[in-house]
Amino acid sequence: MANHKSAEKRIRANETKRLRNRYQHKTTRTAVKGLRAAKTKAEAEGLLKEVSAMIDKLAKKNVIHWKKAANQKSRLAKQVNKLA
């Protein structure tokens, strides 16, 4: 249990951030699944732009590692380019 006022505030702030990060990470994963399920190239290209921005935001806030973000974006771009 926290003994200082600042430590109690830090616990509250950390919990708030944890929930926000969790929500954003889950939302991004769902968007990635939607992109992978896209059938047409035009639809996929539109989604790729949105998903890439979401992944970049997660990496910027250190929710995911920046190299993982780069790998995900690369793989998704490859998949979109394969679509006819």
Secondary structure as the mmCIF struct_conf table of DSSP 4:
data_model
#
loop_
_struct_conf.conf_type_id
_struct_conf.id
_struct_conf.beg_label_comp_id
_struct_conf.beg_label_asym_id
_struct_conf.beg_label_seq_id
_struct_conf.end_label_comp_id
_struct_conf.end_label_asym_id
_struct_conf.end_label_seq_id
BEND BEND1 HIS A 4 HIS A 4
HELX_RH_AL_P HELX_RH_AL_P1 LYS A 5 ALA A 37
BEND BEND2 THR A 40 THR A 40
HELX_RH_AL_P HELX_RH_AL_P2 LYS A 41 LYS A 60
TURN_TY1_P TURN_TY1_P1 LYS A 61 ASN A 62
BEND BEND3 VAL A 63 ILE A 64
HELX_RH_AL_P HELX_RH_AL_P3 TRP A 66 LYS A 82
#
